[in-house]
Amino acid sequence: MVRQPAIPDKVAQAHCNPLKQSIYSRSCHINSLAAPYLTHYVIVRADLPRGNQAAHLIHAAGHTSPGDLDATTYAVALTVKDEASLRSLAATLAQFGLLHHLEIENDPPYSGQAMALGIAPMPRHLLKRFLHRLPLLK
């Protein structure tokens, strides 16, 4: 009898349904080792001029990127209507323990205002409930 390598419990629980198949079955083992695509979300205020949006979007993305991302990583730029919406979203993400960076402007005329929010790249399904109503940056 050939014994398959054990699958770590957390990986097995995340990707294998023990009611449908054994965690040692080949299809479950292959699926459990496949990483989901990552999505790197950046959210910027819609009430800012286009140049400010671009600059702060880049800063927020840079603060939340681990660098050397896989080529299959998606990048998505979304908007919120104003600073209050951006701060509210940041508070919600913090409450759920999701890694993010709120970009605060230091210079006038926006001194102390939240300008953009970068979220560390992660599987899309983990963020969908927080971001599904936000429009794409156009």
ChimeraX attribute file (.defattr): number of C-alpha atoms within 10 A of each C-alpha:
attribute: neighborCount
match mode: 1-to-1
recipient: residues
	/A:1	3
	/A:2	4
	/A:3	6
	/A:4	10
	/A:5	8
	/A:6	10
	/A:7	15
	/A:8	11
	/A:9	10
	/A:10	10
	/A:11	14
	/A:12	20
	/A:13	13
	/A:14	9
	/A:15	16
	/A:16	21
	/A:17	12
	/A:18	12
	/A:19	7
	/A:20	8
	/A:21	12
	/A:22	14
	/A:23	22
	/A:24	17
	/A:25	11
	/A:26	12
	/A:27	12
	/A:28	19
	/A:29	20
	/A:30	11
	/A:31	14
	/A:32	20
	/A:33	13
	/A:34	9
	/A:35	8
	/A:36	14
	/A:37	14
	/A:38	19
	/A:39	20
	/A:40	20
	/A:41	24
	/A:42	28
	/A:43	28
	/A:44	29
	/A:45	25
	/A:46	19
	/A:47	14
	/A:48	15
	/A:49	9
	/A:50	11
	/A:51	9
	/A:52	15
	/A:53	19
	/A:54	13
	/A:55	13
	/A:56	23
	/A:57	23
	/A:58	14
	/A:59	19
	/A:60	25
	/A:61	25
	/A:62	15
	/A:63	17
	/A:64	20
	/A:65	15
	/A:66	10
	/A:67	8
	/A:68	6
	/A:69	12
	/A:70	9
	/A:71	8
	/A:72	10
	/A:73	15
	/A:74	16
	/A:75	12
	/A:76	12
	/A:77	18
	/A:78	21
	/A:79	23
	/A:80	22
	/A:81	14
	/A:82	15
	/A:83	18
	/A:84	13
	/A:85	14
	/A:86	21
	/A:87	18
	/A:88	11
	/A:89	18
	/A:90	21
	/A:91	13
	/A:92	13
	/A:93	16
	/A:94	13
	/A:95	9
	/A:96	8
	/A:97	9
	/A:98	15
	/A:99	14
	/A:100	21
	/A:101	20
	/A:102	23
	/A:103	20
	/A:104	17
	/A:105	15
	/A:106	11
	/A:107	9
	/A:108	8
	/A:109	8
	/A:110	12
	/A:111	10
	/A:112	12
	/A:113	17
	/A:114	22
	/A:115	27
	/A:116	32
	/A:117	30
	/A:118	27
	/A:119	23
	/A:120	22
	/A:121	22
	/A:122	18
	/A:123	16
	/A:124	16
	/A:125	11
	/A:126	11
	/A:127	15
	/A:128	10
	/A:129	9
	/A:130	12
	/A:131	16
	/A:132	9
	/A:133	11
	/A:134	13
	/A:135	14
	/A:136	12
	/A:137	15
	/A:138	8
